Amino acid sequence: MTAPRQDHLQRNPVTTEAVLTVEALDEVVTAIKDEGIFCFDVETRGVIDRHPDVLDLVEVEWLEKEKSLKTLNPSVRERSKQAIYDRWANSQALDTLRNEVFWIGIAVSGRSWVIPMGHPNGEVLIPEERGDGNTVPPEGHRKLLASGKESKAKSKYHVPATFSPAPDQLTDVQVFGALEEVFMDPYIPKVGHNIKFDVKSIAKYYGGALPKGLYIDTMVLQHVLDENLMKYSLINLCEVNYSMNPYDRYGKIGDRIQTQSFSQACEYVHLDARWTWMLYKRLWRQLEKDSKLLSVAYSDLHTLPVLAQMELNGILVAERKLNKLGKELQIELNTVRMDMTQYAPLGFNPDANKDKQLLLFGKKRAGGLGLPIKKRTGGGDPSVDKSVLEKLKGKHPMVDLLLKWQELKKMKSTYVDGMKPQLNHGRLHPQFHLHRTDTGRLSSSNPNLQNIPSDNKVRGLFIAAPGDRIVVADYGQIELRVMAMFSKDPNLSNIFIDGTQDLHTATACLVLGREYGDVDGDERKLYGKMPNFLMGYGGTASLLSDKIGIPIDQAQEVVDGYKAAYSRLFEWKAEVVTRAHHRGYVETYGGRRRRLEKDLASLNQGDKWRAERQAVNAIVQGTASEICKAAMVRVHTALDYPACKMLVQVHDELVVSVPADESNDWLKVIETEMGNGQIMMDIPLLVEGNTALSWYDAK
């Protein structure tokens, strides 16, 4: 089946072909090999009947929902259960370990193909019908009365379309068998949009092995060229680069493609592959004009296979301990809620901003606490966000209780309730992203591990598999070392070059003008540790005062002493800001740009100050991120997979699983590959690692 398509902004028509025979599939493989590179995109669906553990979760949710239903109407009950089933099926379609690939779109120069593998529909015979509630549904789609008869009341309804039989299609065994030649060729680059999802989705068809070769992701390319976009979806990038939405006709129907006609599905899969290919060609041409940016792009692209494999590996979770933590947190939440009743009116909701505003800032004669308003929302109401509560900490017991409530609620929702449905045979598979931070630093989701608490409650949940140990290796003071690299501050540099002094102790001694070691623990924290964490990143005396709880004049003395101790560091920061104003951007060691021209030129002084702080932070954090990502690639290459697996990465920390009887040997390998002792811009890198049976114990 062949249908001509005219791609926008292309002079020649592009032929889109639905591949329905083995012979046609062989022609696709030949065309890809001739091109030497290809773009592909998959459409997936969730088939939860094949996963008993997921069916159990669906049943548990349904039993809870069933208790809340106030009707015995079988039609309502069936629709309620089906809604739960459909939602889980949709989530499973996005689960790369469980989903089923049933369409592949492929594109090269001038040609694209769509390969269906079990699309259920042919063409529309009778269009779907939807009622908005102003008409009586047709028979068979009405609510059932208690008598068993159909109601003739007006209501919303949906009658699905009727389709002709779908054409005969190839099986997944046939398709993936034929495409193995190109997917597993390390010399053929693969292009995609959010390509990690696609390669992980098809890995299951190759025994869990990821496609080989360079991955080129259009999201990553666009992010290198412009890190300030709000969205990096395919539609958004088409609008940014071509000023149009190619999906205007049908919309983005990927999440409901199973309910579309065969020809409409063909059109959609074609558009995804074709426009991704066109974006790649355009973005790559832009990168080729700047060797630095092209180098940054290559660096990120080489990280993609490492992230994909790490996501597939996942990390083992102690499920009994997880369930126990959930119960403990709920008990703590109940206790905090009870304690709040001493200060809050009956019915007070600690999750409702309005309730918190009235209680915290309301006049005492009206039942409020009369606390000072620290900040207002855009709508003019008193803000009750975490930063405000932190400033009010200690002013009233209710503030401390609210902070405790938020902490416990977030921990339970993120690391207990949120994690349970994401477990796959006891393992959690977080996702890691290269395009969601301004500085190029990795971020993560499902769950967000970048904010994982450091205590045993959560990190202790992540454990080694039987016969293995967890290796945790991280960089010592990586961002402060980067500051020393760029600033060449003699005092800061000498501390790192000497290598025998504790950074925070040495800093406190410099600030206080004492000999090394002539400070106690409190002085080390006040004059060393806290200023190191705050001042290098644009901290102020006010912030230091709030963080430590000291008078502002004492905080200012600490700040002045710190600036005197590391005077060259602050001169360099001023130079960075001046250069940023002149160029409109700053660059990391590897050449990644942080574009700040708009905010630096803003008439709003707050925006300008924030951009100036971001200029320094982008160089420091971005360079540290480059060091970490390069280390990940080296460690990944050195590991003996599958006996050794990289599990997660959090900021400057790598977590790896290795055989227990080889753990000490692998620890040395990992520290070496991360660059322990390596001299970079005159400053040595320090990598410290440990092995244990859990993430917490290894840290």
C-alpha angles and dihedrals in degrees: 000000000000129000125180116231128191109216115211114249091017120109097209127057115254117223115226115196131191103219108220103153137058090238092055090048091053088054089055091053091049092050092050092050090049091051094045092214134049143184121228138179130184133211115209140189135197118241101184094174086078093058113066093187090057091047088055090055091049090051092049091051092047093051089053092047091047091060091059097049113107096196135069091204103136092211093056092044092049092050091049091052092045090052090057091047092049093049091052090046090053091050090048089054086065094045103097092199094055109024126105121231110220103160132040123187118199129187137182131162108316097349140072135178136198119209117197121197108185106341102173101215140067120190127324114272097168117017120233118265126215129187122206095205097271096095138054111257118241118262114287092031100067128104116265120240123221087259090061093248123123118261118239093206121124113258144145116280144166125210109191119230121262115234137195116244114288117250119259109276138192120261124245089247091058095044099045091040091057095041094050089087092065101029092055097041106109091202096059113080117220120219124202147143108249084356095181089072092052098046092046091048093056096040090084089064089059098049092272095307116138121227112269131234135045117333114214114195120191091208090058093046092051092047092054089052096043122009093176099075115118094216135026099191118136091250092051093049090049089053092047095048103030104021091233144089110232091194097063093114101059104359125228101320099170093115092052102030092123089067094052130092119265094250093047091050089050090053093049096047089047092053093051094052096038097049093044088055092048092048091050092052093048097044093045091053089054092050092049088063091066118045093197094055091044089054090051090050092051090050092054093043091054087054093056098078089048091053092045092053092045090053092050091049095055124179127270117249126205096234097190090052089047092054090046091051090052091055092045092050091049090053090050091049091051090050093050090048090053091048090053091061088074090068107018130073122251111284095023110161112208090199095055115091092204092056091049093047093052094046100043100038103022119112115270093236088059093050098268129125095238095225119167117266109241101181141000132223124239088266092055098253121132109270118239098182122136095266090057093047090050090055090049093047111132093017092101135357090241091064091055090048092052091050090049090048092052092048094050094042092052093046092050096043095045105035103028114021092028096046100046097072090044095058116109112195089333097312129109117218109197120190122234124207134204098188106051102081129064093226099049092252115146119258128191140207140187080067119005102234094178088081097040112144114250096222127100094254093078108013089048088064091069110079143172120261117250109288093018138092132211118243116201116188126173141169119259112236090334096170095046088049089053089052089053090049093055101033098041087212103179098216095046093043094049092054091057096039092049090051096191100087128083106241097223094044091048091049092051090050091051092049093048095039095238136134116272112281095016093120133087127230096269092049091048089056098042100041100026121020100038096043090047091054096043111027098052089060099049099279121166137210088256092055091046090050092052094046098048100027098236129137115276093242091055090047089052090053089054091049093049091049092048093050090050092050093050101028095148090054090059092044088055091050090053090050090052091053092048091049091047091054090050098046101026092232144049130222134221123224089269095048102259110151130222107200112209103153096120097052094038089057093044120126087218105094092205092057090047094051091047091051091050090054090046090053092061094039092051092057093046100040094037093052091046088051091052090053091050096046093048088050091052091056092049094046091047090053093047097049120099097234130232094017088054121041135181105228111180142346123214116183104297096353132094123199116200135176117221136166109281095231091053099039098110092049092049091047089061091047092051094047090049095048090049088058105256107183094006114143114230119180089342093306122106119230117230122208120183124187143175139183129224143137094268137036091244095051092046091051 
